[in-house]
Amino acid sequence: MIDKELMEILCCPACKGDLKEEGDKLICQNPQCRLRYPVRDGIPVMLIDEAEKPAGK
């Protein structure tokens, strides 16, 4: 689980959209983006190259 204060300042590096924590991923809430960033050992990996694209994109 990621610290609440950290979640308040994190945003999607691709579109600057808000993120939501779901399991071991941070998911961009922007409907046009929806990239999924991994969280490894409690550390968000906020690299666009490491993000998973949503299905169908």
C-alpha positions, 0 to 999 in steps of 0.5 A: 500500500502506498502512503496517502500523502504520496498518492496525493502528489503522484500523477500519470507522467504521460497525461498528468491525470490522477492515479488510483491504486488497485492491487500492485498497480497504479491506474491512470483515471483519465479515460483517454490514457488508462496506463497501468504503472507497476508498484514493486516492493512498495515503490511506484515505477512511474516510467511510461516505458514500464507502464501497461497499456489498457486492453485494445490500445 
